[in-house]
Amino acid sequence: MIAAIGLVLGVVVGLAVRPEVPVELQPYLPIAVVAALDALFGGVRALLDGIFDDKVFVVSFLSNVVVAALIVFIGDQLGVGSQLSTAVVVVLGIRIFSNAASIRRHLFHA
């Protein structure tokens, strides 16, 4: 319940304050969001499977975001940032849809 309240509060504060992302960090924001969504869907799947662990979720959430941003940063340094960004989004997108399918099967038994 505390997490849900924190989420709602964070969304309301974000909408009210409208923070601006520095130009240098803008290429990393979409990747970080996709990585965070991957961790979120993985957490929901684990919860429905009865194997959720809050420590694993937090570590997964943070490491997904850091590793995805690091891959894109290295790609930027090598001059292939957009290609690695696409690769990260594809891989995480596959994981998100796989977790979403598992959640759907668990909820709707289909």
Secondary structure by P-SEA (a helix, b strand, c coil): caaaaaaaaaaaaaaaaccccccccccaaaaaaaaaaaaaaaaaaaaaaccccaaaaaaaaaaaaaaaaaaaaaaaaacaaaaaaaaaaaaaaaaaaaaaaaaaaaaccc
